[in-house]
């Protein structure tokens, strides 16, 4: 099995958009109304939106491939952090998803190591993220990866205001 983590580029937009939408739906559909899911997906996924994100110099997208097939992705973004993020030079881990067939096979840890290395190389010293408070599997993974809970913020899915835990990991 050949595992590669690489930077995504504009040519990856279509399949990455499909992977992003599928993994998001798999993770959250059962907990949200169809209307809110459709609204969120329409506003945040799709080939054109993904292509724009891949061209955005403030974002870095990594993909993990197994035998040249996409198995997951992570997206980092530069920008302001919530006040609860006190570490130096923060960078947000906006998205982090591994496709369901690859859960429990070590790919998430491989992708997380590459994500932290990429953030560090981009000048970040603190990595932060928001994770839905009801996503226990993700919270457990992030804690295992060295993240600590520092607060909460609101995440809007469609018209539903949900509470995300804000997690932080020092990179230095």
C-alpha positions in Angstrom: 0.0 0.0 0.0 1.5 3.3 -1.1 0.4 6.3 1.0 1.3 9.8 -0.2 0.3 13.2 1.3 0.6 16.1 -1.2 -0.5 19.6 -1.8 -3.7 19.9 -3.8 -3.8 22.1 -6.8 -6.5 23.5 -9.1 -6.6 20.3 -11.2 -7.9 18.5 -8.1 -11.0 20.7 -7.7 -13.7 18.4 -9.1 -12.8 15.2 -7.2 -11.8 17.1 -4.1 -15.2 18.8 -4.1 -17.0 15.4 -4.4 -14.8 14.0 -1.5 -15.4 17.0 0.7 -19.2 16.9 0.2 -19.4 13.2 0.7 -17.3 13.1 3.9 -19.2 16.1 5.3 -22.6 14.5 4.6 -21.4 11.2 6.0 -20.3 12.9 9.2 -23.3 15.2 9.8 -26.4 14.2 7.9 -28.0 12.1 10.7 -27.7 15.0 13.2 -29.1 17.9 11.0 -32.2 18.7 9.0 -32.1 18.0 5.2 -32.8 21.7 4.6 -29.8 22.8 6.7 -27.5 20.3 5.2 -28.5 21.3 1.6 -28.1 24.9 2.4 -24.6 24.4 3.9 -23.4 22.1 1.2 -24.6 24.5 -1.5 -22.7 27.4 0.1 -19.5 25.5 0.9 -18.9 22.7 -1.6 -18.9 22.3 -5.4 -16.1 22.3 -8.0 -16.1 26.1 -8.6 -16.0 26.8 -4.8 -13.2 24.3 -4.3 -11.3 25.6 -7.3 -11.5 29.1 -5.7 -10.2 27.8 -2.4 -7.3 26.0 -4.1 -6.3 29.3 -5.8 -6.6 31.2 -2.5 -3.1 32.1 -1.2 -4.4 32.2 2.3 -5.4 28.5 2.2 -3.4 25.3 2.0 -5.1 22.1 1.1 -3.4 18.7 1.5 -4.7 15.3 0.2 -3.8 11.9 1.4 -3.8 9.2 -1.3 -3.6 5.4 -1.0 -2.3 3.8 -4.2 -3.1 7.0 -6.0 -6.7 7.1 -4.9 -8.0 10.0 -2.7 -8.6 8.9 0.9 -8.8 12.2 2.8 -7.9 15.8 2.9 -7.0 18.7 5.3 -7.3 22.4 4.7 -5.4 25.1 6.6 -6.2 28.8 6.6 -4.5 32.0 7.6 -6.6 34.6 9.4 -7.7 35.8 12.8 -8.2 33.3 15.6 -10.8 33.4 18.3 -9.7 35.2 21.5 -9.5 31.9 23.3 -6.5 30.9 21.1 -3.6 32.4 23.0 -0.6 30.8 21.2 1.7 32.6 18.9 1.3 32.7 15.1 -2.0 30.8 14.9 -3.3 29.0 11.8 -6.7 27.3 11.6 -7.2 23.7 10.6 -10.5 24.4 8.7 -11.2 20.9 7.5 -9.9 17.5 8.3 -11.6 14.5 6.8 -10.7 10.9 6.1 -13.0 8.9 3.9 -15.0 6.3 5.8 -13.4 3.2 4.2 -10.1 4.4 5.6 -11.2 5.0 9.2 -9.1 3.2 11.8 -6.2 2.4 9.4 -3.7 5.1 10.5 -4.3 7.5 7.6 -5.7 10.3 9.9 -2.5 10.3 12.0 -0.4 10.4 8.8 -2.4 13.3 7.5 -2.3 15.1 10.9 1.5 14.8 11.0 1.8 16.2 7.5 -0.7 19.0 8.3 1.2 20.1 11.4 4.5 20.0 9.4 2.9 22.1 6.6 1.5 24.6 9.1 4.9 24.9 10.8 6.6 25.4 7.4 4.1 28.2 6.6 5.2 30.0 9.8 2.5 28.8 12.2 3.4 28.1 15.8 -0.1 27.3 17.0 -2.7 25.2 15.2 -6.4 25.6 16.1 -9.7 24.2 15.0 -13.4 24.2 15.8 -15.1 20.8 16.2 -18.8 20.2 16.8 -19.2 19.4 20.5 -21.3 16.3 19.5 -18.6 14.8 17.3 -17.0 12.6 20.0 -14.9 10.6 17.5 -13.2 13.7 16.1 -12.7 15.2 19.5 -11.0 12.0 20.8 -8.7 12.0 17.7 -7.7 15.6 18.1 -6.9 15.1 21.8 -4.8 12.1 20.9 -3.1 14.3 18.4 -2.1 16.8 21.1 -5.0 19.4 20.9 -6.4 20.9 24.1 -9.8 22.4 24.6 -9.6 26.2 25.1 -13.2 27.3 24.6 -16.2 27.4 22.3 -17.5 29.3 19.3 -20.6 29.3 17.1 -20.8 27.3 13.9 -23.7 28.0 11.6 -25.0 25.1 9.6 -27.8 26.4 7.4 -29.9 28.2 9.9 -28.9 26.2 12.9 -26.4 27.8 15.3 -24.3 25.0 16.8 -21.5 25.0 19.4 -18.0 24.0 18.4 -15.3 23.4 20.8 -12.1 25.3 20.0 -9.1 23.1 20.3 -5.4 24.3 20.2 -2.1 22.5 19.6 1.3 24.2 20.0 3.6 23.5 17.1 7.0 24.6 18.6 
